[in-house]
Amino acid sequence: MKQIEGSICAPLGFKTAAVFCDIKKLGTGKGSEKGKKRDLALIVSEVPAVVAGMFTSNQVCAAPVRLSAARAARKSVRAIVVNSGNANACTGRQGMRDAERMTSVTAQSLSAVTGSPDKVTREDVLVCSTGRIGLLLPMKNVERGIRACTPLLGRSSRQARATAEAIMTSDTRRKEIAVEITMAGGTVRIGGICKGAGMIEPRMTQTIGGATGLHATMLAFITTDAAVESRFFRNALALAVRQSFNCITVDGDTSTNDSVIALANGLAGNRALSRTSPERMEFQNALNFVTLELAKMMVRDGEGVSRFVTVRLHGARNAGEAEAAARAIANSSLVKTSWCGGDPNWGRILCAAGYSRARIDEAIVDVGYSLPGQRKIAFGCRGGRPTQVSLATLARITSAPEFDLHVDLHLGSGEFVMYASDLTEDYVTFNKGDLTDPTSLGG
């Protein structure tokens, strides 16, 4: 496997384009300082592509999530239309009509453009939205944007970058990646883009509305020219998401719009991958790499983030308890603010683990710190008691932009890894709103 340029346009047969159509309305709300940033994009496969999708488990989920989750149950689709600046969430029946209209206009526009696939129907199109909650889409602008976008479709790296920028909201930089692997019958490429900086603790499933949790969102789009069997592809995406996007947190909030959509069009010419293919793990490992790198990019670009912390929880009674303890630590406001200050405050870490549903015996818990990639761990706590390691030694690690936190419960073999951020004054300033400026409030 090697990394290559082009992100979602690196695989054969995928085109994209992005335009500015003023969905947010300039001068209103968060992110308007970006000016005429592109805010609508299309991602299109030249041939029908096998589809797999993972979507928010929040019971309050946006119209585009409901629509795309239903259509992702189909065997194949042709395109994705996505907008930033408006989430189309909590918008009732009109929001669903608007999401459906976006797919209809996209299908009509694709079918009308010379060289585009014929007979594209609205069911062949998925839709995603991100931005402020509770506002109806300015559909005249949206429709104009779709029609302007379609003739611009192409597969250059420049166009892929433009799409990665178009889906951004509070993000400060685009997030994209592509890899290439050699398989029997051909070279396979996997490309991806994503966005997300706040309202980030994805808990995505292949169904929607399964759990509680609550103007940002995570969206990720993955393309591959691999030939795949549909059930294998869906399982592969679920496994990849489980070890990547579902293992990150910035602020502990699960968005109304979180979506990961993957398309595989088979143009690489490899032998179709299935659950029994000898090369299935090679593909799975590459997909895992793409999703994990994208997920880490989101945490590093989190709103106000100054530290990236990998929480490594060991020794729980089982995997479920390991995850519960790791999430409690990674989402604790007291823990995250101590990380902001570079404070190796292991007492707060024990406290957070203790109120999780995991079984904890404080008399045998170890807490240590290391720099990324280093085996040597400096323990601040052994058996629930402070060690002789100096505060200065610990602080040299926890003051770094990135470090690993190691927590061993010594109760079993359960393990879990979370990728987390600190909580800073800048995050609060960005998200608190201003009563004198109504456009800064809500969503």
Phi, psi and omega per residue, in radians:
M1 nan 2.375 3.048
K2 -2.427 2.620 3.092
Q3 -1.412 2.487 -3.122
I4 -2.349 3.003 3.108
E5 -1.492 2.862 2.953
G6 1.919 -0.268 -3.109
S7 0.701 -2.095 -3.003
I8 -1.212 -0.219 3.094
C9 -1.721 -0.013 3.100
A10 -1.162 -0.747 3.077
P11 -1.163 2.557 3.140
L12 -1.071 2.486 2.950
G13 1.454 0.181 3.095
F14 -1.973 2.337 3.103
K15 -2.174 2.745 3.115
T16 -2.644 2.810 3.053
A17 -2.774 2.716 -3.137
A18 -2.501 2.551 -3.135
V19 -2.447 2.893 2.969
F20 -1.741 2.183 3.077
C21 -2.297 0.290 3.017
D22 1.032 0.907 3.112
I23 -1.185 -0.673 -3.084
K24 -1.392 -0.429 -2.998
K25 1.336 1.963 -3.049
L26 -0.994 2.433 3.076
G27 1.537 0.053 3.141
T28 -2.153 2.393 2.995
G29 1.309 3.066 -3.112
K30 -1.148 2.475 3.051
G31 1.592 -0.094 -3.107
S32 -1.168 -0.291 3.124
E33 -1.164 -0.216 3.109
K34 -1.373 -0.103 3.071
G35 1.171 -2.487 -3.063
K36 -1.424 1.018 3.062
K37 -1.262 2.420 3.069
R38 -0.936 2.424 -3.051
D39 -2.357 0.165 3.072
L40 -2.565 2.429 -3.086
A41 -2.531 2.722 3.016
L42 -2.116 2.463 2.995
I43 -2.168 2.120 -2.964
V44 -2.299 2.383 2.987
S45 -1.707 2.409 -3.125
E46 -1.197 -0.354 3.113
V47 -2.318 2.850 3.090
P48 -0.955 2.368 -3.084
A49 -2.083 2.345 3.012
V50 -1.042 2.393 -3.027
V51 -2.056 2.510 2.989
A52 -2.415 2.484 -3.114
G53 -2.510 2.576 3.011
M54 -2.260 2.415 -2.982
F55 -2.398 2.850 -3.085
T56 -0.932 2.539 3.024
S57 -1.656 0.032 3.086
N58 -1.098 2.299 3.119
Q59 -1.134 -0.472 3.039
V60 -1.618 1.663 -3.094
C61 -2.118 2.572 -2.997
A62 -1.255 2.783 3.124
A63 -0.964 -0.801 3.131
P64 -1.091 -0.518 3.089
V65 -1.155 -0.826 -3.132
R66 -1.063 -0.757 -3.115
L67 -1.178 -0.819 -3.086
S68 -1.220 -0.616 3.107
A69 -1.080 -0.690 3.120
A70 -1.173 -0.753 -3.099
R71 -1.321 -0.419 3.097
A72 -1.228 -0.196 3.061
A73 -1.333 -0.231 3.058
R74 -1.212 2.896 3.132
K75 -1.304 -0.654 -3.079
S76 -2.568 2.744 3.055
V77 -2.452 -3.138 -3.114
R78 -2.119 -0.470 -2.959
A79 -2.708 2.810 3.006
I80 -2.247 2.304 2.988
V81 -1.953 2.318 -3.055
V82 -2.424 2.449 3.070
N83 -2.222 2.667 2.979
S84 -2.003 2.870 3.112
G85 1.694 -0.216 3.140
N86 -2.779 2.161 -3.050
A87 -1.420 -0.260 -3.009
N88 0.838 0.792 3.108
A89 -2.049 2.536 -3.084
C90 1.024 0.756 -3.101
T91 -2.083 0.184 3.001
G92 1.100 -2.678 -3.085
R93 -1.119 -0.608 3.134
Q94 -1.123 -0.628 3.093
G95 -1.079 -0.711 3.100
M96 -1.179 -0.700 3.090
R97 -1.080 -0.673 -3.134
D98 -1.188 -0.702 3.096
A99 -1.086 -0.760 3.107
E100 -1.120 -0.679 3.127
R101 -1.106 -0.675 3.103
M102 -1.029 -0.722 3.137
T103 -1.248 -0.626 3.128
S104 -1.142 -0.799 -3.134
V105 -1.135 -0.673 3.105
T106 -1.083 -0.814 3.140
A107 -1.071 -0.783 3.135
Q108 -1.090 -0.746 -3.088
S109 -1.197 -0.717 3.107
L110 -1.110 -0.721 -3.111
S111 -1.198 -0.444 -3.079
A112 -1.514 -0.278 -3.068
V113 -1.509 2.291 3.127
T114 -1.042 2.299 3.121
G115 1.560 -0.165 3.088
S116 -1.497 2.826 -3.109
P117 -1.058 2.494 3.098
D118 -1.450 2.750 3.007
K119 0.982 0.719 2.996
V120 -1.370 2.187 3.131
T121 -1.825 2.891 -3.140
R122 -1.109 -0.499 3.096
E123 -1.193 -0.289 3.100
D124 -1.451 -0.009 -3.021
V125 -2.096 2.273 2.996
L126 -1.763 2.803 -3.073
V127 -2.384 2.456 3.057
C128 -2.373 2.586 3.109
S129 -2.423 2.647 3.105
T130 -2.622 2.512 -3.121
G131 2.503 -2.533 -3.051
R132 -1.320 2.453 -3.140
I133 -1.533 2.511 2.965
G134 1.616 0.127 3.128
L135 -2.025 2.432 3.058
L136 -1.273 2.550 3.091
L137 -1.183 2.481 3.003
P138 -1.373 1.508 -2.910
M139 -1.115 -0.515 3.084
K140 -1.088 -0.750 3.097
N141 -1.129 -0.745 -3.118
V142 -1.088 -0.833 -3.120
E143 -1.117 -0.699 3.092
R144 -1.086 -0.708 3.141
G145 -1.134 -0.735 3.128
I146 -1.080 -0.786 -3.104
R147 -1.182 -0.559 3.098
A148 -1.317 -0.487 -3.059
C149 -1.332 -0.679 -2.993
T150 -1.001 -0.802 -3.128
P151 -1.181 -0.233 -3.088
L152 -1.578 -0.043 -3.045
L153 -0.972 2.345 3.097
G154 -2.801 3.063 -3.060
R155 -2.141 0.619 3.098
S156 -1.510 2.792 3.058
S157 -1.083 -0.602 3.123
R158 -1.088 -0.721 3.139
Q159 -1.232 -0.611 3.066
A160 -1.104 -0.722 3.104
R161 -1.108 -0.687 -3.140
A162 -1.093 -0.678 3.112
T163 -1.202 -0.693 3.084
A164 -1.058 -0.583 3.090
E165 -1.353 -0.597 -3.081
A166 -1.137 -0.527 -3.104
I167 -1.492 -0.083 -3.110
M168 -1.224 2.551 2.957
T169 -2.079 -1.606 3.106
S170 -1.487 0.030 3.057
D171 -1.006 2.586 3.076
T172 -1.809 -0.188 3.136
R173 -2.691 2.683 -3.138
R174 -1.285 2.768 -3.083
K175 -2.297 1.990 -3.071
E176 -2.664 2.734 -3.123
I177 -2.847 2.729 2.996
A178 -2.662 2.560 3.099
V179 -2.352 2.860 -3.133
E180 -2.344 2.362 3.082
I181 -2.325 2.600 3.123
T182 -1.728 2.205 -3.119
M183 -2.288 2.923 3.134
A184 -1.033 2.133 3.098
G185 1.685 -0.181 3.125
G186 2.881 2.952 3.075
T187 -1.569 2.241 -3.102
V188 -1.869 2.390 3.091
R189 -2.091 2.524 3.046
I190 -2.247 2.228 3.117
G191 -2.192 2.697 3.136
G192 -2.696 2.627 2.959
I193 -2.328 2.756 3.048
C194 -2.685 2.935 2.999
K195 -2.466 2.685 3.114
G196 2.716 2.337 3.127
A197 -2.567 -0.515 3.111
G198 -2.440 2.935 -2.967
M199 0.927 0.940 -3.001
I200 -2.143 1.783 2.698
E201 -2.725 1.313 -3.073
P202 -1.050 2.429 2.995
R203 -2.394 1.358 -2.963
M204 -1.641 2.569 3.121
T205 -2.316 3.077 3.082
Q206 -1.556 -0.060 2.951
T207 -2.095 3.030 -3.078
I208 -2.142 2.761 3.048
G209 1.299 0.490 -3.024
G210 -1.631 -0.129 -3.087
A211 -2.742 2.866 3.141
T212 -1.549 3.060 3.121
G213 2.433 2.472 3.040
L214 -2.611 nan nan
H215 nan 1.540 -3.133
A216 -2.423 2.987 -3.014
T217 -2.792 2.835 2.903
M218 -1.885 2.320 2.987
L219 -2.249 2.471 3.060
A220 -2.467 2.410 3.132
F221 -2.217 2.208 -3.077
I222 -2.157 2.314 3.085
T223 -2.128 2.570 3.032
T224 -2.616 2.548 3.071
D225 -1.657 0.216 3.098
A226 -1.184 2.545 2.940
A227 -1.481 2.186 -3.060
V228 -2.421 2.627 2.971
E229 -1.446 2.449 -2.966
S230 -0.993 -0.853 -3.090
R231 -1.126 -0.705 3.082
F232 -1.039 -0.773 -3.082
F233 -1.109 -0.722 3.123
R234 -1.144 -0.732 3.097
N235 -1.148 -0.676 3.135
A236 -1.102 -0.745 3.116
L237 -1.143 -0.729 3.128
A238 -1.037 -0.750 3.108
L239 -1.126 -0.725 -3.122
A240 -1.140 -0.748 3.141
V241 -1.154 -0.648 -3.103
R242 -1.052 -0.608 -3.084
Q243 -1.731 0.145 -3.086
S244 -2.332 -1.527 -3.060
F245 -1.058 -0.588 3.130
N246 -1.435 0.151 3.111
C247 -2.112 0.391 3.140
I248 -2.134 2.708 3.006
T249 -2.675 2.408 2.958
V250 -1.877 -0.866 -3.064
D251 -2.333 0.062 3.084
G252 1.425 0.130 -3.107
D253 -1.796 2.221 3.107
T254 -1.619 2.067 -2.999
S255 -1.259 2.838 3.050
T256 -1.341 -0.216 -2.962
N257 -2.157 0.033 -3.068
D258 -0.909 2.247 -3.120
S259 -2.638 2.431 2.935
V260 -2.188 2.142 -3.134
I261 -2.172 2.264 -3.136
A262 -2.124 2.410 3.133
L263 -2.171 2.383 3.122
A264 -2.280 2.008 -3.016
N265 -1.774 -0.078 3.016
G266 1.330 0.117 -3.050
L267 -1.313 -0.142 3.098
A268 -1.200 -0.428 3.094
G269 1.436 0.182 3.089
N270 -1.259 2.873 3.012
R271 -1.133 2.298 -3.040
A272 -0.978 2.246 -3.118
L273 -1.374 2.396 3.079
S274 -2.429 -3.080 -3.118
R275 -1.199 -0.238 3.139
T276 -1.913 0.043 -3.117
S277 -1.172 2.386 3.123
P278 -1.133 -0.383 -3.105
E279 -1.734 0.177 -3.056
R280 -1.091 -0.634 -3.096
M281 -1.264 -0.531 3.081
E282 -1.103 -0.758 3.085
F283 -1.157 -0.765 -3.135
Q284 -1.046 -0.755 3.141
N285 -1.103 -0.680 3.107
A286 -1.172 -0.726 3.108
L287 -1.139 -0.717 3.079
N288 -1.027 -0.747 -3.136
F289 -1.092 -0.806 -3.128
V290 -1.061 -0.843 -3.093
T291 -1.190 -0.667 -3.130
L292 -1.199 -0.714 3.103
E293 -1.096 -0.723 3.099
L294 -1.112 -0.747 -3.140
A295 -1.068 -0.756 3.128
K296 -1.128 -0.621 3.084
M297 -1.031 -0.651 -3.139
M298 -1.150 -0.759 -3.134
V299 -1.133 -0.758 -3.127
R300 -1.116 -0.451 3.136
D301 -1.763 0.280 -3.129
G302 -1.040 2.678 -3.094
E303 -1.047 2.041 3.107
G304 1.291 0.108 -3.018
V305 -1.160 2.377 3.026
S306 -2.141 -0.215 3.109
R307 -2.426 2.486 3.072
F308 -1.953 2.095 -3.027
V309 -2.128 2.202 3.032
T310 -1.675 1.997 -3.114
V311 -1.628 2.007 -3.113
R312 -1.931 1.814 -3.092
L313 -1.712 2.128 -3.137
H314 -2.119 2.812 2.909
G315 1.330 0.315 3.052
A316 -1.347 2.890 -3.112
R317 -1.158 -0.525 3.112
N318 -2.745 3.059 -3.076
A319 -1.131 -0.647 3.138
G320 -1.097 -0.739 3.125
E321 -1.238 -0.588 3.077
A322 -1.080 -0.779 3.118
E323 -1.113 -0.752 -3.130
A324 -1.040 -0.785 -3.131
A325 -1.182 -0.738 -3.134
A326 -1.110 -0.736 3.127
R327 -1.157 -0.679 3.117
A328 -1.071 -0.756 3.121
I329 -1.146 -0.856 -3.041
A330 -1.161 -0.409 -3.104
N331 -1.826 -0.052 3.141
S332 -1.154 2.170 3.119
S333 -1.082 -0.661 3.126
L334 -1.183 -0.709 3.084
V335 -1.123 -0.806 -3.061
K336 -1.159 -0.637 3.094
T337 -1.235 -0.555 3.061
S338 -1.174 -0.655 3.051
W339 -1.065 -0.674 3.113
C340 -0.997 -0.704 -3.132
G341 -1.492 0.008 -3.096
G342 1.259 0.390 -3.051
D343 -1.601 2.050 3.114
P344 -1.368 1.118 -3.000
N345 -1.509 1.440 -3.067
W346 -1.233 -0.334 3.075
G347 -1.082 -0.711 3.089
R348 -1.161 -0.580 3.123
I349 -1.162 -0.796 3.081
L350 -1.074 -0.706 3.127
C351 -1.043 -0.831 -3.117
A352 -1.116 -0.766 3.101
A353 -1.079 -0.635 -3.088
G354 -1.176 -0.525 3.110
Y355 -1.623 0.044 3.006
S356 -1.315 3.052 3.121
R357 -1.430 0.013 3.114
A358 -1.303 2.553 3.047
R359 -1.273 2.255 -3.121
I360 -2.267 2.335 2.955
D361 -2.084 1.776 -3.003
E362 -1.042 -0.394 -3.070
A363 -1.275 -0.168 -3.119
I364 -2.215 0.143 -3.089
V365 -1.435 2.415 3.025
D366 -1.978 2.461 3.066
V367 -2.298 2.170 -3.136
G368 -2.458 3.006 -3.052
Y369 -2.388 2.569 3.049
S370 -2.625 2.759 3.004
L371 -1.382 2.637 -3.100
P372 -0.960 2.347 3.083
G373 1.452 -0.060 -3.138
Q374 -1.785 2.406 -3.129
R375 -1.390 -0.513 -3.075
K376 -1.231 2.170 3.141
I377 -1.914 2.253 3.042
A378 -1.646 1.973 -3.064
F379 -1.579 2.196 3.036
G380 -1.569 -0.368 -3.078
C381 -2.469 2.296 3.035
R382 -2.288 2.203 -3.133
G383 1.026 0.625 3.090
G384 1.300 0.168 -3.106
R385 -2.253 2.659 -3.141
P386 -1.142 2.587 3.096
T387 -1.685 -3.077 3.105
Q388 -1.568 0.025 3.107
V389 -1.158 2.291 -3.024
S390 -1.246 2.676 3.076
L391 -1.035 -0.663 -3.133
A392 -1.089 -0.699 3.126
T393 -1.134 -0.796 3.126
L394 -1.127 -0.740 -3.082
A395 -1.176 -0.505 3.077
R396 -1.073 -0.550 3.112
I397 -1.407 -0.865 -3.038
T398 -1.325 -0.122 3.034
S399 -1.590 -0.098 3.125
A400 -1.291 2.707 3.118
P401 -1.050 -0.503 3.109
E402 -2.406 2.394 3.038
F403 -2.692 2.874 3.106
D404 -1.851 2.418 3.029
L405 -1.882 2.227 -3.124
H406 -1.988 2.120 3.096
V407 -2.186 2.123 3.130
D408 -2.049 2.072 -3.108
L409 -1.521 -0.277 3.089
H410 0.963 0.697 3.126
L411 -2.130 -0.115 -3.094
G412 3.050 -2.776 -3.068
S413 -1.891 0.110 -3.128
G414 -1.191 2.333 -3.129
E415 -2.346 2.677 3.035
F416 -2.788 2.557 3.116
V417 -2.122 2.268 3.033
M418 -2.078 2.515 3.054
Y419 -1.918 2.043 -2.923
A420 -2.318 2.981 3.121
S421 -2.199 2.980 2.997
D422 -1.470 3.127 3.109
L423 -2.155 2.065 -2.999
T424 -2.040 2.938 3.050
E425 -1.039 -0.600 -3.131
D426 -1.120 -0.614 3.099
Y427 -1.096 -0.788 -3.138
V428 -1.117 -0.800 3.139
T429 -1.022 -0.730 -3.102
F430 -1.172 -0.612 -2.960
N431 -1.830 -0.109 -3.013
K432 -1.358 -0.336 -3.116
G433 1.377 2.951 -3.090
D434 -2.442 1.971 -3.085
L435 -1.066 -0.376 3.111
T436 -1.454 -0.119 -3.138
D437 -2.293 1.586 -3.072
P438 -1.002 -0.449 -3.116
T439 -1.217 -0.241 -3.131
S440 -1.594 -0.045 -3.023
L441 -1.757 2.647 3.032
G442 1.415 2.810 3.061
G443 1.023 nan nan
